[in-house]
């Protein structure tokens, strides 16, 4: 009877090692991927703010060009 208990314990430890190692590896991979996603989100925020600033500057340039064109038309 004692050998049966030892055999069951060995089987349970083997099962834990068989299932546990891939789960731990998967968990660490998911953690690294989550970190990468967070970095990408920050990069996208920075790029979006730069794009917004560039669009505002383009609007300002368009307004300036329109004013200059109007002045040029009045002079001619």
KAZI-V341614 format. One record per backbone hydrogen bond with DSSP energy under -0.5 kcal/mol. CO is the residue of the C=O (numbers start at 0). NH is the residue of the N-H. E is the energy in kcal/mol with one decimal. If there is no record, write none. Layout:
co->CO nh->NH e->E
co->CO nh->NH e->E
//
This chain:
co->0 nh->4 e->-1.5
co->1 nh->5 e->-2.3
co->2 nh->6 e->-2.5
co->3 nh->7 e->-2.4
co->4 nh->8 e->-2.5
co->5 nh->9 e->-2.6
co->6 nh->10 e->-2.4
co->7 nh->11 e->-2.5
co->8 nh->12 e->-2.5
co->9 nh->13 e->-2.5
co->10 nh->14 e->-2.4
co->11 nh->15 e->-2.6
co->12 nh->16 e->-2.5
co->13 nh->17 e->-2.4
co->14 nh->18 e->-2.6
co->15 nh->19 e->-3.5
co->16 nh->20 e->-1.4
co->17 nh->21 e->-0.5
co->18 nh->22 e->-1.6
co->19 nh->23 e->-2.7
co->20 nh->24 e->-2.5
co->21 nh->25 e->-2.7
co->22 nh->26 e->-2.4
co->23 nh->27 e->-2.1
co->24 nh->28 e->-2.1
co->25 nh->29 e->-2.5
co->26 nh->30 e->-2.1
co->27 nh->31 e->-2.2
co->28 nh->32 e->-2.4
co->29 nh->33 e->-2.4
co->30 nh->34 e->-2.0
co->31 nh->35 e->-2.2
co->32 nh->36 e->-2.4
co->33 nh->37 e->-2.3
co->34 nh->38 e->-2.1
co->35 nh->39 e->-2.3
co->36 nh->40 e->-2.4
co->37 nh->41 e->-1.9
co->38 nh->42 e->-2.4
co->39 nh->43 e->-2.6
co->40 nh->44 e->-2.2
co->41 nh->45 e->-2.2
co->42 nh->46 e->-2.6
co->43 nh->47 e->-2.7
co->44 nh->48 e->-2.3
co->45 nh->49 e->-2.1
co->46 nh->50 e->-2.4
co->47 nh->51 e->-2.4
co->48 nh->52 e->-2.2
co->49 nh->53 e->-2.3
co->50 nh->54 e->-2.3
co->51 nh->55 e->-2.0
co->52 nh->56 e->-2.2
co->53 nh->57 e->-2.3
co->54 nh->58 e->-2.1
co->55 nh->59 e->-2.2
co->56 nh->60 e->-2.2
co->57 nh->61 e->-2.5
co->58 nh->62 e->-2.2
co->59 nh->63 e->-2.4
co->60 nh->64 e->-2.7
co->61 nh->65 e->-2.3
co->62 nh->66 e->-2.3
co->63 nh->67 e->-2.5
co->64 nh->68 e->-2.6
co->65 nh->69 e->-2.2
co->66 nh->70 e->-2.3
co->67 nh->71 e->-2.3
co->68 nh->72 e->-2.3
co->69 nh->73 e->-2.1
co->70 nh->74 e->-1.9
co->71 nh->75 e->-1.5
//
